[in-house]
Amino acid sequence: MADHAGGIVHIAYGTFAWVGGSEVGLRLLGASFTDRKLTARDIAVDLHGDSAYVEFYWHYSAKQKSDGKDVQTDGRESQLYRRVDGGRWALVHVHYSGMPITP
């Protein structure tokens, strides 16, 4: 989908990768969990010239290899992209947050 500056990034349609010099993180995730699934919803994209802002909610489910325990987490994410040479989109920033707290 895009070039990456580093860190965890989501790749389209429910998969993810740890990139940009963080290969140890990907090995750790692979060594710690099985049956990993990441699902995005309510995806919004705003284009502004050579910049784009993406925001969405996500649900992550997996099993811990150590004891088979189910892991379920939810959160929200924003990503900033910049159009670079040749028209490619480069991911320049990712932010993760927990789910909104309602009173």
matplotlib code that plots the C-alpha trace (Angstrom):
import matplotlib.pyplot as plt

x = [0.0, 2.7, 6.3, 6.7, 8.8, 8.7, 6.6, 3.5, 1.4, -1.8, -1.9, -5.3, -8.0, -7.3, -3.6, -0.7, 3.1, 5.8, 8.3, 11.1, 13.8, 11.5, 11.8, 12.3, 8.8, 7.3, 9.2, 8.0, 4.4, 4.8, 6.5, 3.8, 0.5, -1.3, -4.6, -4.0, -6.7, -7.0, -10.3, -10.8, -14.1, -15.5, -12.6, -12.5, -10.0, -9.5, -7.3, -5.6, -3.4, -0.2, -1.3, -3.9, -5.4, -6.9, -8.7, -10.5, -11.4, -9.9, -10.4, -7.5, -8.0, -5.4, -4.4, -1.4, 1.0, 2.1, -1.3, -3.9, -5.7, -7.8, -6.6, -9.1, -8.3, -10.1, -8.8, -8.7, -5.9, -5.0, -2.4, -0.9, 0.4, 2.4, 2.6, 6.3, 8.3, 6.5, 3.1, 3.6, 2.0, 4.4, 3.2, 4.8, 2.9, 0.7, -1.1, -2.9, -5.5, -7.8, -11.5, -13.3, -14.6, -18.2, -19.6]
y = [0.0, 2.5, 3.0, 3.1, 5.1, 2.5, 1.0, -1.1, -0.3, -1.8, -3.2, -3.3, -5.8, -7.1, -8.0, -6.1, -5.9, -4.5, -2.7, -0.2, -1.7, -3.3, -6.9, -8.0, -6.8, -8.9, -12.0, -11.3, -11.1, -14.2, -16.0, -14.9, -15.3, -17.5, -17.1, -13.3, -11.3, -7.5, -6.0, -2.3, -0.6, 2.9, 3.9, 7.5, 9.0, 12.8, 13.9, 17.3, 17.7, 15.7, 14.7, 12.2, 11.5, 8.1, 7.2, 4.0, 1.7, -1.7, -5.0, -7.4, -11.0, -13.7, -16.7, -16.6, -19.4, -19.9, -20.9, -20.7, -17.8, -15.6, -12.0, -9.4, -5.7, -2.7, 0.7, 3.5, 4.7, 7.6, 7.5, 10.4, 9.8, 12.1, 11.7, 11.3, 11.0, 9.1, 9.6, 6.9, 7.4, 7.2, 6.6, 9.3, 9.0, 6.5, 7.1, 4.5, 5.3, 3.2, 3.3, 6.5, 6.6, 7.6, 9.0]
z = [0.0, 0.9, 2.0, 5.8, 8.2, 10.9, 13.7, 13.5, 10.5, 9.2, 5.8, 4.0, 4.8, 8.3, 8.3, 9.8, 9.7, 11.9, 9.6, 9.3, 11.4, 13.9, 12.6, 16.2, 17.0, 14.3, 15.5, 19.0, 17.9, 15.8, 18.7, 21.3, 19.4, 17.0, 15.1, 14.9, 13.2, 12.9, 11.7, 10.8, 10.7, 10.2, 7.9, 7.0, 4.5, 4.0, 1.0, 1.1, -2.0, -1.4, 2.1, 3.4, 6.8, 7.6, 10.8, 11.9, 14.8, 15.0, 16.8, 17.4, 18.4, 18.9, 21.1, 23.4, 22.5, 26.1, 27.5, 24.6, 26.3, 24.0, 23.6, 22.5, 22.2, 20.6, 19.7, 17.3, 15.0, 12.8, 10.0, 8.0, 4.5, 2.1, -1.7, -2.6, -5.8, -8.5, -6.9, -4.2, -0.8, 2.1, 5.7, 7.8, 11.2, 13.1, 16.3, 18.5, 21.2, 23.3, 22.7, 23.7, 27.2, 27.5, 30.7]

ax = plt.figure().add_subplot(projection="3d")
ax.plot(x, y, z, "-o")
ax.set_aspect("equal")
plt.show()
